C-alpha cells in the first residue's frame, strides 16, 4: 500500500514514539483494530512533522486525525475507542463532558506517563506484520 493510499484512510494516530505508555496504547489499538483502519506515526517522525508541524511540538498530547478533523488529548483517546467499535463504544457518553474537564485528567496522566512506564531510548519500530500500518 502506497503512502497516498494510506493517507486516504483518514484515521491517523500520532503518538510519542519514545513513551512506553504511548507505545502500549498503540499496541492496544493494533490488537483490537480488526478492520485495520488506523494508521500510526510517531510525533517525532517525518510524516507527523511534515503534515502536522504545530501538533508535534507537544509530546504530551496524542493526536487523532480523523476525516479531516484533528482531535487532541482526551477527545482523541475517547474517539479512538469509539471507532474501535465493539465493547469500547460504551465510552461515547464521556464525549459529552466538556473537553476542558476531561483534559484535566488526561494532563495528569500525560505529565506522569514516564513515571508510570519506562521511557524508551528510541522510537517504536513496527514488526514486519505491522509495517503497513505505520506512515514512517
C-alpha positions in Angstrom: 0.0 0.0 0.0 1.4 3.4 -1.0 1.7 6.3 1.3 -1.0 8.1 -0.7 -3.4 5.2 -0.2 -2.6 5.1 3.5 -3.3 8.8 3.9 -6.7 8.4 2.2 -7.8 6.2 5.0 -8.1 9.4 7.1 -7.6 7.8 10.5 -4.1 8.5 11.8 -2.9 8.4 15.4 0.1 10.5 16.3 1.9 9.4 19.4 5.1 10.0 21.4 7.4 7.3 19.9 9.7 7.1 23.0 6.9 6.9 25.6 6.3 3.4 26.9 2.7 4.1 27.8 2.1 5.6 24.3 3.6 2.6 22.7 1.4 0.3 24.8 -1.6 2.4 23.6 -0.6 1.8 20.0 -0.3 -2.0 20.7 -3.8 -1.9 22.3 -5.2 -0.3 19.2 -3.4 -2.6 16.8 -4.6 -5.7 18.7 -8.2 -4.6 18.5 -8.4 -2.9 15.1 -9.7 -5.9 13.1 -10.5 -3.7 10.1 -7.0 -2.2 10.1 -8.5 1.3 9.7 -5.9 3.1 12.0 -2.5 4.3 10.8 0.2 5.5 13.1 3.1 7.9 13.1 5.4 9.0 16.0 5.2 12.7 16.8 9.0 12.7 16.2 8.6 11.1 12.8 8.9 12.6 9.3 5.2 12.2 8.4 3.9 13.8 11.6 6.3 16.7 11.3 5.5 17.4 7.7 1.8 17.1 7.9 1.1 18.4 11.5 4.1 20.5 12.5 2.2 22.5 15.1 0.8 19.4 16.8 4.3 17.8 17.0 5.6 20.4 19.4 3.7 18.9 22.4 4.8 15.4 23.1 2.4 15.1 26.0 -0.5 15.1 23.5 -1.9 12.2 21.5 -3.3 13.4 18.2 -6.0 11.6 16.2 -6.6 12.9 12.6 -10.0 11.6 11.6 -11.8 12.5 8.4 -10.1 15.9 8.1 -10.5 16.8 11.8 -7.8 16.9 14.4 -8.7 15.6 17.9 -6.3 16.0 20.8 -5.9 14.6 24.3 -9.0 13.0 25.8 -11.1 13.7 22.8 -8.6 11.7 20.7 -8.5 8.8 23.2 -12.3 8.5 23.5 -12.9 8.8 19.8 -10.3 6.2 19.0 -12.1 3.8 21.5 -15.5 4.6 19.9 -14.0 4.0 16.4 -12.6 0.7 17.5 -16.2 -0.5 18.0 -17.3 -3.5 20.0 -17.4 -3.0 23.7 -15.3 0.2 23.5 -18.3 2.2 22.3 -19.6 2.4 25.9 -17.2 5.3 26.4 -19.1 7.6 24.0 -21.1 9.4 26.7 -17.8 10.7 28.1 -17.5 12.7 25.0 -20.5 14.8 26.3 -18.4 16.0 29.2 -16.6 19.3 28.2 -13.1 18.7 26.9 -11.5 21.1 29.3 -12.8 18.9 32.2 -11.8 15.6 30.6 -8.4 17.1 29.7 -7.6 17.9 33.3 -7.4 14.1 34.0 -5.6 13.5 30.7 -2.9 16.0 31.5 -2.3 14.5 35.0 -1.7 11.1 33.3 0.3 12.6 30.4 2.6 14.5 32.7 3.4 11.4 34.8 3.4 8.9 32.0 7.2 8.4 32.1 6.9 7.5 35.8 4.2 5.0 35.1 6.0 3.4 32.2 9.6 3.5 31.1 10.8 5.9 28.5 12.4 4.3 25.5 15.7 5.3 24.1 14.4 5.3 20.5 11.0 5.4 18.7 9.0 2.3 18.3 9.9 0.1 15.4 6.9 -1.8 13.9 7.1 -5.5 13.3 7.1 -6.7 9.7 3.3 -7.5 10.1 2.6 -4.0 11.4 4.8 -2.1 8.9 2.0 -1.2 6.5 0.1 0.5 9.4 2.9 3.0 10.1 3.5 6.0 7.9 7.2 6.4 8.6 
